[in-house]
Amino acid sequence: MTELLREALREADSLYGVAKATGVQKASLIRFVSGRQSLRLDMADRLAAHFGVKCERRNRRGFHDR
């Protein structure tokens, strides 16, 4: 999840635009992309929703729960 979000942020047109759309401070985004800081789960959730990143839970056998 971390690398998917970092990649999406690197590809974004503007970190300012992402910050404005998600409510996550631009400074936090910069520190996250550079690897100096991790994100709280609520911030990661907002970024994932913004970029369309989805995380799914798998059952013990490795199949998707549905």
C-alpha positions in Angstrom: 0.0 0.0 0.0 2.8 2.4 0.9 4.6 2.0 -2.4 1.3 2.3 -4.4 0.5 5.6 -2.7 4.0 6.9 -3.1 3.9 6.1 -6.8 0.5 7.8 -7.2 1.8 10.9 -5.5 5.0 11.0 -7.6 2.8 10.8 -10.7 0.3 13.4 -9.5 0.2 16.7 -11.3 0.4 18.7 -8.1 0.9 17.8 -4.5 -0.9 21.0 -3.6 -3.9 19.8 -5.5 -3.8 16.4 -3.8 -3.5 18.1 -0.4 -6.4 20.4 -1.2 -8.6 17.5 -2.4 -7.8 15.1 0.5 -7.1 17.4 3.5 -3.7 15.9 4.0 -1.1 18.6 4.5 1.3 19.1 1.6 4.3 19.0 3.9 3.1 15.5 5.1 2.9 14.4 1.5 6.4 15.6 0.8 7.8 13.8 3.8 5.9 10.6 2.9 7.0 10.6 -0.7 10.6 11.1 0.4 10.4 8.2 2.9 11.0 10.4 5.9 7.5 9.9 7.4 4.8 7.3 7.3 1.1 8.2 7.2 -1.7 7.7 9.7 -4.2 5.2 8.5 -6.9 7.9 8.1 -4.6 9.9 5.8 -3.7 6.8 3.8 -7.4 6.0 3.5 -8.1 9.5 2.1 -5.2 9.2 -0.4 -6.3 5.7 -1.4 -9.8 6.9 -2.1 -8.5 9.9 -4.1 -6.3 7.7 -6.3 -8.6 4.7 -6.6 -6.2 2.4 -4.7 -8.1 -0.5 -3.2 -6.9 -3.0 -0.5 -8.6 -6.3 -0.2 -8.6 -8.9 2.6 -7.8 -12.5 1.7 -8.9 -15.5 3.7 -6.4 -18.1 5.0 -6.3 -20.1 1.7 -5.4 -16.9 -0.2 -8.7 -16.5 -2.0 -10.6 -13.2 -2.0 -13.4 -13.0 0.6 -16.6 -11.9 -1.1 
